Amino acid sequence: MMERRDFLKVAALTGAAIAVPGLEAMAADRKKAPVAAPASESAEKYADKPVQKFNFRPDGKFKVMQITDTHYIAGNPKSERALKNVIEMLDIEKPDLVIHTGDIVYGNPADAAAREIFQPLVDRGVPFAVAFGNHESDFEMKREEIFEVIRTIKGNINTPMRPDIYGCSNDVITLSSENGVEQVFYLFDSGAYIEYFGEKGYDYIRHNQIEWYRHHSEAITAANGGKPVSSIAFFHIPVVEFCEGVRDSKRDMIGVFCEEPSPSKYNSGIVANFLEKGDVHSIVCGHEHDNDFVLKHGNMFYIYGRFSGCDNVYNNVGPSGARIFEFTKGQPGYRTYVRKYGQENIEQDLHLTRGMKHLLGGIPKM
């Protein structure tokens, strides 16, 4: 596989990073891409996929910590900083839930690496979920085998794989008060790699994953009296709308942008589905180590986590860290900010609500 930066340069020169193939090209290339289960049956078949449920703390708060791209290798000195970063972030932020958005391990033995990087969470009794990245497929254990190892780690809340849903880390997590569900987190497995006209590229979220999301979205909306519930989607590989947003001459962005987003060349239309259902207003990814920005594009927030990794992969923007999401019972939107390893001050301290005009100084419209 070509290096990430070489891949990005080629994509930038050809415009392929945001290319959406025509129907004929997609049909011709379909035999090269992994085949997902058909999505033609009723979405009712997804009804028994469990939903993980959380409640606000007694003080009315709930904190989610996103870590991403730890690229951990067991016994490798260059991975020590990743482990120290996770420990420091946990001890300072004391999150109620951790979501790891992929590229968890980066070498063999993959099972030992997975257990070691999550041990600080086990020691502190912090529940966690994962949304797999592309590198989970690169080592001696199959992607599905690493997932099953992670599911055995105390505190993991990912639900079992289903053969009729593409990938192995698709989950729904709800956050409720006495008034019902106030926030939903959708986790998607954005896959690893596909071949695109003979070139290796990044995978995409498949149509049966979208159908699975739509089923849960419709059920949660119906239970809320027909009003969509505020939702955030977490996955590893960004979508093409990240590229559209950063190339907008009027882009509205806060944070570090040092690397062109590198989505799949296939656009499965997941953002259109989010907008149609009216619930998911924020997409949170990893994948690019040199980005940690919040971007408002249209009526959606496109967000990168802070690189949480180590010295065995590229990182040109300083200390590792984590992105925090804080929710308050009964209040619309959420607070988000970045904390960096070894630094006292936080960065990008924002309160995001659907419909706000601008990231700074906007007036929320709910």
ZASEMI-994443 format. One record per residue (C-alpha): z, y, x; residue in three letters. Coordinates in nm, 4 decimals. Example, Ala and Ser with C-alpha at 12.3 -4.5 7.8 and 13.67 -1.06 7.14 Angstrom:
<recs>
[rec [0.7800,-0.4500,1.2300],ALA]
[rec [0.7140,-0.1060,1.3670],SER]
</recs>
This chain:
<recs>
[rec [0.0000,0.0000,0.0000],MET]
[rec [-0.0837,0.3461,0.1290],MET]
[rec [0.2086,0.5733,0.2084],GLU]
[rec [0.3299,0.7915,-0.0793],ARG]
[rec [0.2213,1.1174,0.0823],ARG]
[rec [-0.1264,0.9806,0.1665],ASP]
[rec [-0.1567,0.8556,-0.1899],PHE]
[rec [-0.0657,1.2001,-0.3206],LEU]
[rec [-0.3145,1.3762,-0.0951],LYS]
[rec [-0.5965,1.1501,-0.2110],VAL]
[rec [-0.4924,1.1961,-0.5732],ALA]
[rec [-0.4773,1.5726,-0.5364],ALA]
[rec [-0.8252,1.5880,-0.3810],LEU]
[rec [-0.9847,1.3663,-0.6433],THR]
[rec [-0.7865,1.4830,-0.9431],GLY]
[rec [-0.6997,1.1207,-1.0103],ALA]
[rec [-0.3300,1.1859,-1.0466],ALA]
[rec [-0.3883,1.3090,-1.3995],ILE]
[rec [-0.7064,1.1187,-1.4804],ALA]
[rec [-0.7074,0.9305,-1.8089],VAL]
[rec [-0.9773,0.6620,-1.8105],PRO]
[rec [-1.2254,0.6361,-2.0956],GLY]
[rec [-1.2152,0.3456,-2.3355],LEU]
[rec [-1.4941,0.1582,-2.1579],GLU]
[rec [-1.3283,0.1977,-1.8198],ALA]
[rec [-0.9962,0.0804,-1.9581],MET]
[rec [-1.1582,-0.2243,-2.1148],ALA]
[rec [-1.3369,-0.3113,-1.7908],ALA]
[rec [-1.0206,-0.2745,-1.5908],ASP]
[rec [-0.7859,-0.4479,-1.8330],ARG]
[rec [-0.8259,-0.7863,-1.6676],LYS]
[rec [-0.6859,-0.6392,-1.3456],LYS]
[rec [-0.3702,-0.4966,-1.4995],ALA]
[rec [-0.0643,-0.7019,-1.5987],PRO]
[rec [-0.0993,-0.8086,-1.9606],VAL]
[rec [0.1777,-0.6973,-2.1947],ALA]
[rec [0.2650,-0.8788,-2.5143],ALA]
[rec [0.0540,-0.7660,-2.8127],PRO]
[rec [0.1975,-0.4812,-3.0162],ALA]
[rec [0.0208,-0.5584,-3.3423],SER]
[rec [0.3098,-0.7254,-3.5222],GLU]
[rec [0.5691,-0.5381,-3.7243],SER]
[rec [0.8249,-0.3444,-3.5234],ALA]
[rec [1.0899,-0.5353,-3.7203],GLU]
[rec [1.0689,-0.8021,-3.4525],LYS]
[rec [1.2584,-0.5644,-3.2221],TYR]
[rec [1.5512,-0.5261,-3.4597],ALA]
[rec [1.7707,-0.7781,-3.2812],ASP]
[rec [1.7420,-0.6022,-2.9435],LYS]
[rec [2.1029,-0.4803,-2.9046],PRO]
[rec [2.2053,-0.1160,-2.8968],VAL]
[rec [2.4863,-0.0218,-2.6572],GLN]
[rec [2.7355,0.2157,-2.8174],LYS]
[rec [2.9631,0.4800,-2.6648],PHE]
[rec [3.1948,0.7407,-2.8142],ASN]
[rec [3.2959,1.0851,-2.6955],PHE]
[rec [3.6207,1.1077,-2.5010],ARG]
[rec [3.9299,1.2426,-2.6813],PRO]
[rec [3.8543,1.5863,-2.5316],ASP]
[rec [3.5127,1.5835,-2.7010],GLY]
[rec [3.3132,1.5459,-2.3788],LYS]
[rec [3.0914,1.2729,-2.2365],PHE]
[rec [2.9400,1.2754,-1.8885],LYS]
[rec [2.6383,1.0783,-1.7665],VAL]
[rec [2.5640,1.0627,-1.3952],MET]
[rec [2.2089,0.9819,-1.2901],GLN]
[rec [2.1551,0.8310,-0.9472],ILE]
[rec [1.8103,0.7366,-0.8284],THR]
[rec [1.6141,0.5956,-0.5346],ASP]
[rec [1.9124,0.4629,-0.3409],THR]
[rec [1.6736,0.2292,-0.1499],HIS]
[rec [1.9737,0.0307,-0.0324],TYR]
[rec [1.9523,-0.2406,0.2345],ILE]
[rec [2.2577,-0.4595,0.2826],ALA]
[rec [2.3979,-0.4408,0.6352],GLY]
[rec [2.1573,-0.1671,0.7451],ASN]
[rec [2.3290,0.1343,0.9089],PRO]
[rec [2.0603,0.3648,0.7720],LYS]
[rec [2.1825,0.2773,0.4229],SER]
[rec [2.5405,0.3852,0.4823],GLU]
[rec [2.4816,0.7371,0.3544],ARG]
[rec [2.3538,0.6058,0.0218],ALA]
[rec [2.6764,0.4160,-0.0354],LEU]
[rec [2.8912,0.7102,0.0751],LYS]
[rec [2.6954,0.9372,-0.1575],ASN]
[rec [2.7560,0.7127,-0.4587],VAL]
[rec [3.1283,0.6982,-0.3786],ILE]
[rec [3.1602,1.0744,-0.3399],GLU]
[rec [2.9660,1.1497,-0.6575],MET]
[rec [3.1818,0.9077,-0.8582],LEU]
[rec [3.5091,1.0438,-0.7233],ASP]
[rec [3.4182,1.4078,-0.7856],ILE]
[rec [3.2376,1.3781,-1.1186],GLU]
[rec [3.4249,1.0843,-1.2781],LYS]
[rec [3.1375,1.0001,-1.5142],PRO]
[rec [3.1724,0.8025,-1.8357],ASP]
[rec [2.8386,0.6301,-1.7735],LEU]
[rec [2.6016,0.5954,-1.4768],VAL]
[rec [2.2262,0.5482,-1.5207],ILE]
[rec [2.0316,0.4413,-1.2120],HIS]
[rec [1.6635,0.5267,-1.2536],THR]
[rec [1.5235,0.2776,-1.0094],GLY]
[rec [1.4269,0.1868,-0.6544],ASP]
[rec [1.7766,0.0477,-0.6233],ILE]
[rec [1.7207,-0.1874,-0.3297],VAL]
[rec [1.4805,-0.1727,-0.0387],TYR]
[rec [1.5148,-0.4950,0.1568],GLY]
[rec [1.6349,-0.8530,0.1698],ASN]
[rec [1.8677,-1.0029,0.0691],PRO]
[rec [1.8034,-0.8074,-0.2487],ALA]
[rec [2.0912,-0.9660,-0.4400],ASP]
[rec [2.3451,-0.8602,-0.1772],ALA]
[rec [2.2002,-0.5089,-0.1669],ALA]
[rec [2.2268,-0.4738,-0.5451],ALA]
[rec [2.5870,-0.5918,-0.5490],ARG]
[rec [2.6907,-0.3620,-0.2633],GLU]
[rec [2.5389,-0.0412,-0.4016],ILE]
[rec [2.7064,-0.0966,-0.7395],PHE]
[rec [3.0435,-0.2080,-0.6002],GLN]
[rec [3.1874,0.1472,-0.6067],PRO]
[rec [3.1238,0.1518,-0.9829],LEU]
[rec [3.2910,-0.1864,-1.0220],VAL]
[rec [3.5924,-0.0658,-0.8238],ASP]
[rec [3.6308,0.2373,-1.0529],ARG]
[rec [3.5542,0.0623,-1.3791],GLY]
[rec [3.2512,0.2803,-1.4569],VAL]
[rec [2.9909,0.1255,-1.6920],PRO]
[rec [2.6295,0.1516,-1.5787],PHE]
[rec [2.2721,0.0737,-1.6747],ALA]
[rec [1.9497,0.0591,-1.4751],VAL]
[rec [1.5875,0.1527,-1.5455],ALA]
[rec [1.3863,-0.0292,-1.2801],PHE]
[rec [1.1564,0.1377,-1.0269],GLY]
[rec [0.8441,0.0140,-0.8535],ASN]
[rec [1.0201,-0.1146,-0.5400],HIS]
[rec [1.2285,-0.3673,-0.7321],GLU]
[rec [0.9153,-0.5856,-0.7139],SER]
[rec [0.8751,-0.5753,-0.3361],ASP]
[rec [1.1220,-0.8326,-0.2042],PHE]
[rec [1.1897,-1.2053,-0.1882],GLU]
[rec [1.3448,-1.2148,-0.5351],MET]
[rec [1.1276,-1.1606,-0.8383],LYS]
[rec [1.1849,-0.8467,-1.0408],ARG]
[rec [1.3331,-1.0490,-1.3254],GLU]
[rec [1.5663,-1.2323,-1.0867],GLU]
[rec [1.7074,-0.9090,-0.9434],ILE]
[rec [1.7592,-0.7847,-1.2972],PHE]
[rec [1.9601,-1.0932,-1.3852],GLU]
[rec [2.1740,-1.0468,-1.0728],VAL]
[rec [2.2485,-0.6886,-1.1759],ILE]
[rec [2.3393,-0.8002,-1.5277],ARG]
[rec [2.6120,-1.0228,-1.3797],THR]
[rec [2.7789,-0.7270,-1.2057],ILE]
[rec [3.0920,-0.6158,-1.3884],LYS]
[rec [3.0285,-0.3013,-1.5904],GLY]
[rec [2.6535,-0.3441,-1.6337],ASN]
[rec [2.5459,-0.2827,-1.9933],ILE]
[rec [2.1757,-0.3691,-1.9764],ASN]
[rec [2.0776,-0.6171,-2.2451],THR]
[rec [1.8797,-0.9374,-2.1866],PRO]
[rec [1.5061,-0.9301,-2.1248],MET]
[rec [1.2763,-1.0111,-2.4132],ARG]
[rec [0.9415,-1.1806,-2.3514],PRO]
[rec [0.7707,-0.9717,-2.6199],ASP]
[rec [0.8639,-0.6388,-2.4560],ILE]
[rec [0.7051,-0.5500,-2.1231],TYR]
[rec [0.9489,-0.5168,-1.8346],GLY]
[rec [1.3142,-0.5988,-1.7962],CYS]
[rec [1.5223,-0.2819,-1.8328],SER]
[rec [1.4422,-0.1424,-2.1763],ASN]
[rec [1.7560,-0.0352,-2.3569],ASP]
[rec [1.8976,0.1925,-2.6250],VAL]
[rec [2.2352,0.3596,-2.5740],ILE]
[rec [2.3999,0.5731,-2.8427],THR]
[rec [2.6766,0.8329,-2.8162],LEU]
[rec [2.8730,0.8891,-3.1349],SER]
[rec [3.1536,1.0926,-3.2862],SER]
[rec [3.3356,1.0380,-3.6146],GLU]
[rec [3.0347,1.2075,-3.7779],ASN]
[rec [2.7885,0.9480,-3.6535],GLY]
[rec [2.5377,0.9177,-3.3675],VAL]
[rec [2.4899,1.2523,-3.1915],GLU]
[rec [2.2895,1.1489,-2.8847],GLN]
[rec [2.0589,0.8619,-2.7908],VAL]
[rec [1.9494,0.7489,-2.4444],PHE]
[rec [1.6326,0.5391,-2.4206],TYR]
[rec [1.5793,0.3447,-2.0971],LEU]
[rec [1.2304,0.2175,-2.0148],PHE]
[rec [1.1023,-0.0089,-1.7396],ASP]
[rec [0.8073,0.1939,-1.6080],SER]
[rec [0.6862,-0.1030,-1.4057],GLY]
[rec [0.5646,-0.1350,-1.0499],ALA]
[rec [0.1926,-0.1397,-0.9623],TYR]
[rec [-0.1470,-0.1960,-1.1208],ILE]
[rec [-0.5011,-0.2051,-0.9898],GLU]
[rec [-0.7231,0.0786,-1.1022],TYR]
[rec [-1.0915,0.0346,-1.0167],PHE]
[rec [-0.9958,-0.1699,-0.7114],GLY]
[rec [-0.7231,0.0707,-0.5969],GLU]
[rec [-0.3546,-0.0019,-0.6109],LYS]
[rec [-0.1642,0.2504,-0.8192],GLY]
[rec [0.1519,0.2915,-1.0220],TYR]
[rec [0.2269,0.1125,-1.3465],ASP]
[rec [0.2801,0.2668,-1.6885],TYR]
[rec [0.4923,0.2225,-2.0011],ILE]
[rec [0.3157,-0.0251,-2.2277],ARG]
[rec [0.2343,-0.0042,-2.5962],HIS]
[rec [0.4826,-0.2692,-2.7040],ASN]
[rec [0.7569,-0.0709,-2.5296],GLN]
[rec [0.6458,0.2314,-2.7293],ILE]
[rec [0.6497,0.0264,-3.0492],GLU]
[rec [1.0012,-0.0901,-2.9621],TRP]
[rec [1.1064,0.2739,-2.9126],TYR]
[rec [0.9459,0.3793,-3.2409],ARG]
[rec [1.1337,0.1115,-3.4314],HIS]
[rec [1.4707,0.2246,-3.2990],HIS]
[rec [1.3830,0.5905,-3.3411],SER]
[rec [1.2902,0.5366,-3.7048],GLU]
[rec [1.6024,0.3309,-3.7736],ALA]
[rec [1.8356,0.5860,-3.6130],ILE]
[rec [1.6625,0.8736,-3.7929],THR]
[rec [1.6920,0.6933,-4.1275],ALA]
[rec [2.0629,0.6298,-4.0692],ALA]
[rec [2.1025,1.0035,-3.9987],ASN]
[rec [1.9703,1.1048,-4.3387],GLY]
[rec [1.6122,1.1393,-4.2186],GLY]
[rec [1.6924,1.3894,-3.9415],LYS]
[rec [1.5918,1.2854,-3.5861],PRO]
[rec [1.8836,1.2476,-3.3454],VAL]
[rec [1.8733,1.4321,-3.0121],SER]
[rec [1.7455,1.1871,-2.7492],SER]
[rec [1.6714,1.1611,-2.3766],ILE]
[rec [1.4374,0.9097,-2.2103],ALA]
[rec [1.5191,0.7754,-1.8641],PHE]
[rec [1.2665,0.5889,-1.6479],PHE]
[rec [1.1462,0.5819,-1.2883],HIS]
[rec [0.7749,0.6679,-1.2599],ILE]
[rec [0.6886,1.0077,-1.4100],PRO]
[rec [0.4185,1.0578,-1.6719],VAL]
[rec [0.1037,1.2677,-1.6353],VAL]
[rec [0.2638,1.5568,-1.8242],GLU]
[rec [0.4779,1.6255,-1.5159],PHE]
[rec [0.1536,1.7044,-1.3317],CYS]
[rec [0.0237,1.9200,-1.6139],GLU]
[rec [0.3493,2.1138,-1.6191],GLY]
[rec [0.3697,2.1889,-1.2479],VAL]
[rec [0.0046,2.2986,-1.2428],ARG]
[rec [0.0516,2.5381,-1.5335],ASP]
[rec [0.0085,2.8940,-1.4077],SER]
[rec [0.2964,2.9995,-1.6337],LYS]
[rec [0.5212,2.7090,-1.5426],ARG]
[rec [0.8893,2.7443,-1.6292],ASP]
[rec [1.0797,2.5564,-1.3595],MET]
[rec [1.4126,2.5570,-1.1789],ILE]
[rec [1.5009,2.3426,-0.8771],GLY]
[rec [1.3281,2.1844,-0.5809],VAL]
[rec [0.9545,2.1134,-0.6052],PHE]
[rec [0.8227,1.9882,-0.2701],CYS]
[rec [0.6123,1.6922,-0.3789],GLU]
[rec [0.3324,1.6494,-0.6292],GLU]
[rec [0.4366,1.4097,-0.9090],PRO]
[rec [0.2695,1.0694,-0.8782],SER]
[rec [0.2383,0.9069,-1.2215],PRO]
[rec [0.0237,0.6160,-1.3250],SER]
[rec [-0.3437,0.6891,-1.3750],LYS]
[rec [-0.3104,0.5335,-1.7193],TYR]
[rec [-0.1664,0.7513,-1.9935],ASN]
[rec [-0.0224,0.5336,-2.2696],SER]
[rec [0.0633,0.8338,-2.4871],GLY]
[rec [0.4394,0.7960,-2.4792],ILE]
[rec [0.4997,1.1727,-2.4799],VAL]
[rec [0.2867,1.2079,-2.7931],ALA]
[rec [0.5047,0.9437,-2.9568],ASN]
[rec [0.8206,1.1285,-2.8565],PHE]
[rec [0.6867,1.4492,-3.0062],LEU]
[rec [0.5706,1.2744,-3.3213],GLU]
[rec [0.9119,1.1192,-3.3837],LYS]
[rec [1.0845,1.4466,-3.3022],GLY]
[rec [1.3871,1.3040,-3.1228],ASP]
[rec [1.3225,1.2727,-2.7470],VAL]
[rec [1.3216,1.6232,-2.5989],HIS]
[rec [1.3912,1.5394,-2.2311],SER]
[rec [1.2332,1.2928,-1.9884],ILE]
[rec [1.4338,1.2108,-1.6761],VAL]
[rec [1.2747,1.0327,-1.3791],CYS]
[rec [1.3172,0.9455,-1.0133],GLY]
[rec [1.0385,0.8289,-0.7777],HIS]
[rec [0.9689,1.1542,-0.5885],GLU]
[rec [1.2422,1.1996,-0.3259],HIS]
[rec [1.1567,1.5627,-0.2537],ASP]
[rec [1.1877,1.6909,-0.6126],ASN]
[rec [1.4927,1.7613,-0.8253],ASP]
[rec [1.3568,2.0215,-1.0663],PHE]
[rec [1.3909,2.0899,-1.4371],VAL]
[rec [1.0581,2.1863,-1.5940],LEU]
[rec [1.0035,2.3157,-1.9467],LYS]
[rec [0.6506,2.2366,-2.0589],HIS]
[rec [0.5624,2.2740,-2.4239],GLY]
[rec [0.8548,2.1540,-2.6311],ASN]
[rec [0.9755,1.9033,-2.3707],MET]
[rec [1.1960,1.9124,-2.0620],PHE]
[rec [1.0661,1.7153,-1.7615],TYR]
[rec [1.3483,1.6468,-1.5193],ILE]
[rec [1.3861,1.4826,-1.1790],TYR]
[rec [1.7131,1.3375,-1.0612],GLY]
[rec [1.8504,1.4240,-0.7202],ARG]
[rec [1.7540,1.1713,-0.4524],PHE]
[rec [2.0586,0.9487,-0.3993],SER]
[rec [1.9336,0.7465,-0.1061],GLY]
[rec [1.9574,0.7141,0.2640],CYS]
[rec [1.7839,0.7514,0.5980],ASP]
[rec [1.5450,0.4545,0.5819],ASN]
[rec [1.2986,0.6340,0.3520],VAL]
[rec [1.1520,0.9847,0.3507],TYR]
[rec [1.3686,1.2755,0.2360],ASN]
[rec [1.2909,1.6316,0.3407],ASN]
[rec [1.5094,1.8417,0.1115],VAL]
[rec [1.8572,1.7916,0.2512],GLY]
[rec [2.1612,1.5984,0.1320],PRO]
[rec [2.1557,1.3164,-0.1187],SER]
[rec [2.3308,1.3695,-0.4481],GLY]
[rec [2.3210,1.3067,-0.8212],ALA]
[rec [2.2186,1.4796,-1.1415],ARG]
[rec [2.4825,1.5229,-1.4097],ILE]
[rec [2.4404,1.5448,-1.7877],PHE]
[rec [2.7391,1.6618,-1.9905],GLU]
[rec [2.7558,1.6453,-2.3697],PHE]
[rec [3.0040,1.8149,-2.6020],THR]
[rec [3.0834,1.6740,-2.9447],LYS]
[rec [2.9294,1.8729,-3.2269],GLY]
[rec [2.7322,2.1038,-2.9987],GLN]
[rec [2.3517,2.0956,-2.9684],PRO]
[rec [2.1876,2.0344,-2.6338],GLY]
[rec [2.3568,1.9440,-2.3099],TYR]
[rec [2.4621,2.0803,-1.9752],ARG]
[rec [2.2905,1.9520,-1.6609],THR]
[rec [2.3348,2.0279,-1.2935],TYR]
[rec [2.2847,1.8838,-0.9457],VAL]
[rec [2.5633,1.7970,-0.7058],ARG]
[rec [2.4877,1.7322,-0.3388],LYS]
[rec [2.6709,1.5140,-0.0932],TYR]
[rec [2.9249,1.7035,0.1172],GLY]
[rec [2.8860,2.0323,-0.0706],GLN]
[rec [3.1397,2.2008,-0.2975],GLU]
[rec [2.9061,2.4072,-0.5136],ASN]
[rec [2.6780,2.2692,-0.7815],ILE]
[rec [2.3177,2.3816,-0.8366],GLU]
[rec [2.0865,2.4281,-1.1368],GLN]
[rec [2.3744,2.4671,-1.3809],ASP]
[rec [2.1802,2.4809,-1.7093],LEU]
[rec [2.2401,2.4344,-2.0801],HIS]
[rec [1.9269,2.2895,-2.2385],LEU]
[rec [1.8500,2.2880,-2.6086],THR]
[rec [1.5301,2.1994,-2.7877],ARG]
[rec [1.3285,2.5093,-2.8702],GLY]
[rec [1.4851,2.7416,-2.6146],MET]
[rec [1.2269,2.9938,-2.4979],LYS]
[rec [1.2926,2.9801,-2.1233],HIS]
[rec [1.5147,2.7879,-1.8833],LEU]
[rec [1.7033,3.1080,-1.7995],LEU]
[rec [1.7887,3.3644,-2.0639],GLY]
[rec [1.6257,3.1788,-2.3499],GLY]
[rec [1.7613,3.1892,-2.7029],ILE]
[rec [1.8185,2.8383,-2.8414],PRO]
[rec [1.6369,2.7623,-3.1646],LYS]
[rec [1.7607,2.4487,-3.3335],MET]
</recs>
